[in-house]
Amino acid sequence: MIHFVGAGSGAPDLITIRGKNYLEQADVIIYAGSLVNPALLDYAKPGCEIFNSATMTLEEVISQMERAEKENKMTVRLHTGDPCLYGAIREQMDRLKELKINFDVCPGVSSFCGAAAALEAEYTLPNVSQSVIITRMAGRTPVPERESIRSFAAHGATMVIFLSTGLLRELSVELIAGGYAPDTPAAIVYKATWPDEKVMRCTVADLAETAERNRVRKTALIVVGHCLGSDYDLSRLYAADFSTEFREATK
């Protein structure tokens, strides 16, 4: 059996109970070494085989999984955050289906959730934004034209931008061209929930300068939107004059 496990956003104790149990039981662990906190490997039992997929190709990863299955071993494929976001798991799952190897997926805490916690922010505020756009800049891996930063910026929604720390000047240009004002609140969150987490608040216009000043070049999320500001409406759910199936209005 192969268990794809979301490692969480960084802190070892933010892995799910199920994910921790799988790590403790695993005979083989293949982890995304470029991003996963190696402290999570402390949960591995003695004798567990551990492979860093940062140095491996897809074929090599699948080969180790296939070997482990033939040896009746349980494998954990440990991905950063939640594996459904930029985890490259679809290609692995499809290959396992071809090989008739059983697998399942254990979700994890994504770094976009860790970034919100670090910012003490709520991405969906009444009369500010009720949508969160999770995306990335086009780089060595292209992005479909219909999903450009510029086109998404036109919505004015909260945006959480992955894998783009090295492209912040271009990101600012695209965000402003799409409709965000230069002084729109923004933030760079470096290694959310890790011991060396760092939060840098800024505006859309000075994203690049903020990163350069703080010497941040990778492993950071960019958050953009007025959810980082101070103006918003209170939730109607808890308003005294708002009835629900659990509570009658009192005004």
N, C-alpha and C positions, 0 to 999 in steps of 0.2 A: 504494500500500500504506500502511496505517495501522498503526503500531506503538504499542500502549499499553505504556508503560515505567514500571516502578516506580523512582522516583528514589532509594529508600533512605531511611534515617531522618534524614538531615541532612548528615552529612559527605560532601563530594563524592567522596571515594575509596571510599565504601561502595556506590556504584552498581555493578551487575554489569558484567563486561567486555562482555557482549552489549549491555547498555543504553548503555554509553559508545560502543560502535561505532555504534549507531543514531543517537545524538545527533550524532556526528561526520559522519554521512552525510546527515542530514536536510536537506531543502530548506525544511521548515516545522516549527516546534516550537510546540506549544500547551501551556503549562505552568500548573500550579495555583499561581499566584503568592502565594496567601495562606499556603502551607505549604512549597513546594519551595524549597530553598536556591538563590538566584540564581547562586551560583558554578558550578552545573552548566551554566549557559548558556555558560560559557567554552569548553566542548567544541564548541560550534556552529561550523560553517565560515563563512567570510566570505560575506555575501550571503544567509544563511539568514533567512527570515522568522520572527519570534518574536511570539507572542501570549500575553497573560496572561489566562487563563480566569477569574480572579477578577472581572474586569469584564465578562464575557460571559454570555449566556444559553446554554442547551443548543442552541437553534436557531442561534445565531451560531457556536458551536463546530462543529456539524455542517456548517454552510454553508462554513466555511473548509476543512474536510476535503474536502467535495465539490468545491470549486473546485480544490484542490490535485490531486485525482485527475484532473480534467478536463485539467489542465495537465501531467499525467504527472510529478508531484512526489511525493517520499516525505515522509510526515508522521510526526512523533513526538508522541504525546499523553502528556505527562510528568506522572505523578501522584506524590504523596508516598508514602513507605513502599512497601508492596506494594499495588497498586491493588485487590486483592480485598477489602480492609477499608476500609469507609466511603469508597470511591473514586468512587461514582456512575458506574461504567463500564458496568453492564448496559444502562442506557438508551441509552448511546452505541453499544454493540455492536449492539443490536437495530435502531437506526436505520440503521446501516451495512449490516446484512443486508438491510433493506428496499430500500436503494439499490444493493445488489449490489456493495458496495465491500469488498475483501478487507482483513482485519486479523489481527493476532496480539497476544499478550500476553507481555511480558517481565517475569517476577517481580522483586521487589525485597526489600530488607531492611526489614521492618516496624519501626516505632518501639517495638513491644512487645519486640522482640529487643534494640534499642538500649538500652531502659530496663533490661533484665536485665543487660546488660553494665555499664552505669553503676552499678548496685547491687551488682555482683559476686554476683549471685544465680542460683540454679537454681530455676526455677518448680516442677519436679517432683522432690520429694525422697521417698525411701522412708519409708513410715509417717507422712508429713506430708500430701502432696498428690500425686496422680498425674494431675490434670486442671487445665487452665487455662481459665477462663471469660473470654472477651473480650466486653465489652459496653459499654453507655453508659447514662447517665441519660436519662430522657424530658425533652425540652425543647421547642423549637419543632418539632422532628421527633419524633413520638410513637414509643413502643416498645410492642410487643404486650404485653398484660397478663400473659400467661404467661411473659414474659421480664423481669419486673420485677427490680430489684436485690434486693428483699426475698426473692423466691422463689429466686434464684440463691444468695444468701447462706446459705440453709439447708443447702447442700451442704458448706460449710466448705472448699471448694477454693480454689486460688489464683485471684484475680480481677485482671484488668487492665482498667481502665475508661478509655475514650476520651471525649473531647468533653464533659467534665463538670466542668471546673475552676471554672466559675462557679456550680456547684450543690453545693458541698462540705458545707454544713450539712445540706441535705436528704439528701445521699448518706450521711453518717454515721448519720442517723436510720434510713434504710432498711437499712443494713448491720447495725446493732445489732438492729433489729426482726426481721431475718431470721435472726439467730443468732450473729453474730460478737460476741465480748465487746468491751467498749469499749477494752480494752488490747491488742487484737489488733494485731500489727505492721502498719504501713502505710508507704507512701512516696509522695512526689510527685516525679516526675522531669520537670524543665522542659527542653524542647528537647534530648532525648537525642541524643548524638553531635555536636551543634553546638558551635562554639567556646565559646559561653556556656552550655553545659549546667550544670544545677544539680540536685543531689540533696538532698532534704529528707526525712529519716526521722522518723516520728511514729507515732501510733496511730490506730485508727479514730475514736476520740473527738475527737481534736484536728486533724483534717484541715483544717478551715476556718481555724482559728487559725494553723496552720503556713503556709498559703498567704498569709494576710493579712500575717503577720509578714515574709514574704519577698517580698511584693508580686507574687505570681504570680497572674495572672488568666486566662491562656489558654495554649495550646501546651504542655500538660503532660499526662502520663499518671499515673494513680493505680494503685498496686499494693497489693493487700491480701492478707494471709494469713501463715500460720506458716512459709512458705518463707523469710520474712525474719528468722525467729528463728534460734536456735542449736542447737535439738534436732532430730535426725534420725537415721535408721539408715543404716549404710553400705550401699552397693550390693551385692547378692548376686552380681552378675555378676563382680566381681573378688575375691570371697571365696576363700580357699585351699581351703575344703571344698566348693566349688561347681564341678561339672563342666560344660563346654560342648562343642560339637563341635570347638572349637579347642584346648581345654586340659583335662587330667584333674585332678581334685581331688587335692591333696597331703596332706590331713589326713583 
